[in-house]
Amino acid sequence: MSTDETQVTAGSHPHARDTAISLAWIAVLLIIAGVFWVVTQPARNRTLVRSVNRVLEQSGDLRRLGEPSSYGGSGFFGMGTRFTMISLTSRLEGFSEGTEAVIFLFMGEGAFFPCAAVINLDGTVLEFIPLNSYGSRVLRRVSPALLDTYVRRIEGNRL
């Protein structure tokens, strides 16, 4: 009996072992990516807040993003990240303490653009704020049905 026949009859399956090693590598890479995602969340939030606040300042808006909401994060089915909003003046009409903003990607005219949805205490979407010039043009031309779809998704994800 040759050595090849001995290995096969002994129950050794080289393909099963290779598959197990490949799956283990994939699992380890996913775990490393997950840990990296969790560890870098505060830095990503700071960068997002700075970028959005710069856009709001350049557009003359008197509101700014504050800290991420305590229950926020990006964990509600890809509908963006929730932040508290603060006003630079106490006389801002229609603004109340506890107003939040959801930062998400809006799909319009075949392209994505960053957008913020302002939400009041009841969880109702008050307005959409496009965060670039392309978004401003698209939001003026987009159908009300598409806007209603985004409103329903955001209001439905209220925790």
Residue frames as qw, qx, qy, qz and C-alpha x, y, z in Angstrom:
[[0.000, 0.889, 0.458, 0.000, 0.00, 0.00, 0.00],
 [0.428, 0.430, -0.028, 0.794, 1.43, 3.38, -0.97],
 [0.196, -0.244, -0.444, 0.840, 1.56, 6.43, 1.30],
 [0.282, -0.074, -0.236, -0.927, -1.11, 8.22, -0.76],
 [0.596, -0.303, -0.657, -0.348, -3.55, 5.38, -0.17],
 [0.467, -0.272, -0.667, 0.513, -2.65, 5.35, 3.54],
 [0.006, -0.087, -0.204, 0.975, -3.49, 9.04, 3.93],
 [0.470, -0.148, -0.383, -0.781, -6.87, 8.69, 2.22],
 [0.655, -0.290, -0.688, -0.113, -7.86, 5.59, 4.16],
 [0.377, -0.159, -0.595, 0.692, -6.77, 7.17, 7.45],
 [0.075, -0.802, -0.584, 0.101, -9.58, 9.74, 7.11],
 [0.269, -0.471, 0.048, 0.839, -7.49, 12.82, 6.32],
 [0.393, 0.757, 0.489, 0.184, -9.33, 15.33, 4.13],
 [0.441, -0.134, 0.058, 0.885, -6.93, 18.02, 2.91],
 [0.019, -0.482, -0.414, -0.771, -9.72, 20.04, 1.25],
 [0.486, -0.745, -0.441, -0.117, -11.76, 20.24, 4.45],
 [0.608, -0.479, -0.152, 0.614, -8.70, 21.39, 6.38],
 [0.303, 0.119, 0.247, 0.913, -7.91, 24.07, 3.78],
 [0.218, -0.640, -0.480, -0.559, -11.52, 25.26, 3.88],
 [0.580, -0.704, -0.369, 0.179, -11.43, 25.48, 7.67],
 [0.525, -0.279, 0.002, 0.804, -8.21, 27.49, 7.58],
 [0.113, 0.345, 0.374, 0.854, -9.69, 29.87, 4.98],
 [0.385, -0.721, -0.472, -0.332, -12.85, 30.36, 7.05],
 [0.616, -0.576, -0.268, 0.465, -10.75, 31.00, 10.16],
 [0.389, -0.028, 0.140, 0.910, -8.78, 33.70, 8.32],
 [0.114, -0.531, -0.443, -0.713, -11.98, 35.35, 7.14],
 [0.537, -0.717, -0.445, -0.016, -13.41, 35.27, 10.67],
 [0.580, -0.411, -0.134, 0.691, -10.25, 36.81, 12.12],
 [0.227, 0.179, 0.267, 0.919, -10.26, 39.58, 9.50],
 [0.294, -0.650, -0.481, -0.509, -13.93, 40.35, 10.24],
 [0.605, -0.656, -0.357, 0.274, -13.21, 40.51, 13.98],
 [0.482, -0.205, 0.026, 0.851, -10.26, 42.86, 13.41],
 [0.027, 0.388, 0.389, 0.835, -12.39, 45.08, 11.14],
 [0.441, -0.708, -0.500, -0.232, -15.18, 45.15, 13.73],
 [0.593, -0.555, -0.237, 0.532, -12.81, 46.14, 16.54],
 [0.346, 0.012, 0.192, 0.918, -11.27, 48.81, 14.33],
 [0.137, -0.573, -0.498, -0.637, -14.75, 50.17, 13.48],
 [0.529, -0.739, -0.416, 0.023, -15.74, 50.43, 17.15],
 [0.601, -0.414, -0.097, 0.677, -12.43, 51.93, 18.28],
 [0.275, 0.060, 0.264, 0.923, -12.41, 54.63, 15.57],
 [0.051, -0.728, -0.655, -0.196, -16.08, 55.69, 16.06],
 [0.255, -0.822, -0.228, 0.455, -15.28, 58.75, 18.24],
 [0.295, -0.375, 0.380, 0.793, -12.72, 60.05, 15.72],
 [0.126, 0.335, 0.727, 0.586, -15.13, 59.53, 12.82],
 [0.125, -0.809, -0.572, 0.053, -17.88, 61.35, 14.73],
 [0.288, -0.698, -0.005, 0.655, -15.58, 64.33, 15.48],
 [0.236, -0.111, 0.566, 0.782, -14.62, 64.57, 11.81],
 [0.023, 0.551, 0.748, 0.369, -18.26, 64.41, 10.73],
 [0.200, -0.835, -0.412, 0.305, -19.32, 67.09, 13.24],
 [0.284, -0.538, 0.203, 0.767, -16.51, 69.43, 12.12],
 [0.177, 0.102, 0.680, 0.704, -17.37, 68.96, 8.44],
 [0.060, -0.680, -0.698, -0.219, -21.13, 69.48, 8.87],
 [0.259, -0.804, -0.277, 0.457, -20.64, 72.48, 11.17],
 [0.280, -0.321, 0.361, 0.830, -18.31, 74.05, 8.59],
 [0.060, 0.363, 0.719, 0.591, -21.02, 73.66, 5.92],
 [0.192, -0.786, -0.585, 0.058, -23.69, 75.12, 8.23],
 [0.317, -0.663, -0.043, 0.677, -21.43, 78.06, 9.06],
 [0.219, -0.110, 0.515, 0.822, -20.68, 78.77, 5.39],
 [0.048, -0.501, -0.724, -0.473, -24.38, 78.69, 4.54],
 [0.152, -0.376, 0.120, -0.906, -25.21, 81.19, 7.30],
 [0.687, -0.442, -0.529, -0.231, -27.22, 78.71, 9.37],
 [0.219, -0.656, 0.429, -0.581, -27.22, 79.48, 13.10],
 [0.919, -0.293, 0.149, -0.216, -27.49, 75.82, 14.15],
 [0.215, 0.596, -0.772, 0.037, -24.61, 73.46, 14.80],
 [0.851, -0.113, -0.507, -0.071, -24.23, 69.78, 15.51],
 [0.463, -0.694, 0.452, -0.317, -23.46, 68.84, 19.07],
 [0.227, -0.360, 0.903, -0.051, -22.51, 65.45, 20.37],
 [0.390, -0.065, -0.833, -0.386, -23.90, 62.17, 19.07],
 [0.692, -0.390, -0.023, -0.607, -27.21, 61.21, 20.67],
 [0.416, -0.427, 0.752, -0.282, -26.89, 58.73, 23.50],
 [0.751, 0.162, 0.625, -0.139, -28.91, 56.15, 21.60],
 [0.520, 0.745, -0.170, -0.381, -27.75, 57.31, 18.20],
 [0.449, -0.343, 0.757, 0.328, -24.80, 55.99, 16.33],
 [0.399, 0.333, -0.554, -0.650, -25.13, 54.41, 12.94],
 [0.107, -0.042, 0.989, -0.097, -26.90, 51.34, 14.22],
 [0.520, 0.406, 0.560, -0.500, -30.40, 51.88, 12.98],
 [0.695, 0.422, 0.572, 0.107, -30.46, 50.17, 9.61],
 [0.517, 0.138, 0.375, 0.757, -28.16, 52.48, 7.67],
 [0.066, 0.870, 0.415, 0.258, -30.27, 55.59, 8.07],
 [0.224, 0.748, -0.174, 0.601, -27.37, 57.74, 9.22],
 [0.484, -0.110, -0.574, 0.651, -25.95, 59.03, 12.47],
 [0.273, -0.849, -0.400, -0.210, -27.98, 61.03, 15.03],
 [0.406, 0.087, -0.313, 0.854, -26.58, 64.15, 16.65],
 [0.116, -0.776, -0.478, 0.395, -28.06, 66.73, 19.00],
 [0.338, 0.612, 0.214, 0.682, -28.39, 70.20, 17.50],
 [0.333, -0.578, -0.334, 0.666, -27.53, 73.41, 19.27],
 [0.253, 0.879, 0.295, 0.277, -28.45, 76.97, 18.36],
 [0.502, 0.126, -0.163, 0.840, -25.97, 79.83, 18.38],
 [0.168, -0.240, 0.086, -0.952, -28.75, 82.22, 19.32],
 [0.149, 0.251, 0.842, -0.455, -31.69, 81.86, 21.65],
 [0.420, 0.484, 0.168, -0.749, -33.99, 83.68, 19.22],
 [0.094, 0.167, -0.828, -0.527, -33.93, 81.07, 16.45],
 [0.668, 0.082, 0.102, -0.732, -37.55, 80.59, 15.39],
 [0.904, 0.131, -0.255, -0.318, -38.85, 77.02, 15.39],
 [0.536, 0.340, -0.709, 0.306, -35.82, 75.68, 17.24],
 [0.710, -0.607, 0.069, -0.351, -36.34, 73.89, 20.53],
 [0.215, -0.580, 0.769, -0.162, -33.98, 72.23, 22.94],
 [0.667, -0.022, 0.732, -0.136, -33.64, 68.53, 22.16],
 [0.702, 0.640, -0.084, -0.301, -33.77, 68.96, 18.38],
 [0.679, -0.291, 0.600, 0.306, -31.67, 66.37, 16.61],
 [0.488, 0.655, -0.373, -0.440, -30.17, 65.90, 13.18],
 [0.874, 0.005, 0.473, 0.113, -29.65, 62.67, 11.26],
 [0.126, 0.695, -0.530, -0.470, -26.74, 62.77, 8.83],
 [0.760, 0.151, 0.632, 0.021, -27.20, 60.34, 5.94],
 [0.140, -0.188, 0.637, 0.734, -26.63, 59.85, 2.21],
 [0.562, 0.531, 0.316, -0.550, -29.51, 60.91, -0.03],
 [0.424, 0.071, 0.749, 0.503, -29.92, 59.26, -3.42],
 [0.369, 0.759, 0.290, -0.451, -31.16, 61.69, -6.01],
 [0.545, 0.774, -0.194, -0.258, -30.84, 61.81, -9.80],
 [0.921, 0.288, -0.226, 0.131, -28.59, 58.78, -9.81],
 [0.455, 0.432, -0.491, 0.604, -26.00, 60.05, -7.35],
 [0.588, -0.576, -0.490, 0.286, -25.50, 60.11, -3.59],
 [0.168, 0.601, -0.190, 0.758, -25.00, 63.32, -1.65],
 [0.304, -0.188, -0.714, 0.602, -24.73, 64.04, 2.09],
 [0.315, -0.570, -0.314, -0.691, -27.82, 65.41, 3.74],
 [0.057, -0.023, -0.725, 0.686, -29.06, 66.27, 7.23],
 [0.381, -0.555, -0.596, -0.437, -32.62, 65.80, 8.42],
 [0.088, -0.273, 0.472, -0.834, -33.66, 68.00, 11.36],
 [0.492, -0.383, -0.770, -0.137, -35.94, 66.17, 13.80],
 [0.330, -0.588, 0.185, -0.715, -37.99, 67.68, 16.63],
 [0.291, -0.302, 0.769, -0.483, -38.71, 66.15, 20.05],
 [0.799, 0.155, 0.318, -0.486, -41.71, 64.22, 18.70],
 [0.586, -0.100, 0.741, 0.313, -39.54, 62.50, 16.09],
 [0.548, 0.753, 0.359, -0.060, -41.05, 64.43, 13.18],
 [0.574, 0.069, 0.285, 0.765, -38.74, 65.49, 10.35],
 [0.042, 0.811, 0.222, -0.540, -38.83, 69.29, 10.12],
 [0.436, 0.840, -0.203, -0.249, -36.55, 69.85, 7.15],
 [0.903, 0.097, 0.153, 0.390, -33.77, 68.47, 5.00],
 [0.072, -0.914, 0.274, 0.291, -30.48, 70.35, 4.81],
 [0.878, 0.421, -0.060, 0.222, -28.30, 69.42, 1.82],
 [0.596, -0.693, 0.193, 0.357, -24.62, 69.46, 2.73],
 [0.422, -0.197, 0.480, 0.744, -23.21, 70.34, -0.69],
 [0.275, 0.405, -0.160, -0.857, -24.19, 72.41, -3.73],
 [0.275, 0.008, -0.848, -0.453, -25.21, 69.39, -5.81],
 [0.121, -0.375, -0.877, 0.274, -27.60, 68.37, -3.03],
 [0.148, 0.464, 0.261, -0.834, -29.16, 71.84, -3.02],
 [0.341, 0.260, -0.495, -0.755, -29.96, 71.56, -6.72],
 [0.293, -0.099, -0.931, -0.192, -31.32, 68.02, -6.43],
 [0.029, -0.378, -0.769, 0.515, -33.54, 68.72, -3.41],
 [0.286, 0.393, 0.040, -0.873, -35.26, 71.54, -5.33],
 [0.493, 0.261, -0.551, -0.620, -36.11, 69.15, -8.20],
 [0.084, 0.028, -0.992, 0.086, -36.79, 65.87, -6.40],
 [0.462, -0.401, -0.573, -0.545, -40.32, 64.52, -6.25],
 [0.474, -0.479, 0.331, -0.660, -42.35, 64.90, -3.05],
 [0.960, -0.117, -0.149, -0.208, -42.91, 61.11, -3.05],
 [0.732, 0.266, -0.451, 0.435, -39.16, 60.50, -2.72],
 [0.024, -0.474, 0.430, -0.768, -38.93, 63.01, 0.12],
 [0.755, -0.342, 0.085, -0.553, -41.87, 61.30, 1.84],
 [0.928, 0.050, -0.359, 0.078, -40.05, 57.97, 1.57],
 [0.456, 0.327, -0.502, 0.658, -37.03, 59.40, 3.37],
 [0.362, -0.443, 0.266, -0.776, -39.27, 61.06, 5.98],
 [0.899, -0.231, -0.114, -0.353, -41.03, 57.76, 6.71],
 [0.832, 0.141, -0.435, 0.314, -37.74, 55.87, 7.00],
 [0.227, 0.382, -0.461, 0.768, -36.22, 58.43, 9.36],
 [0.517, -0.376, 0.206, -0.741, -39.33, 58.81, 11.51],
 [0.933, -0.109, -0.251, -0.234, -39.79, 55.03, 11.59],
 [0.733, 0.176, -0.494, 0.433, -36.28, 54.53, 12.97],
 [0.221, -0.655, 0.286, -0.664, -36.93, 56.73, 15.98],
 [0.506, -0.043, -0.815, 0.278, -36.00, 54.81, 19.12]]
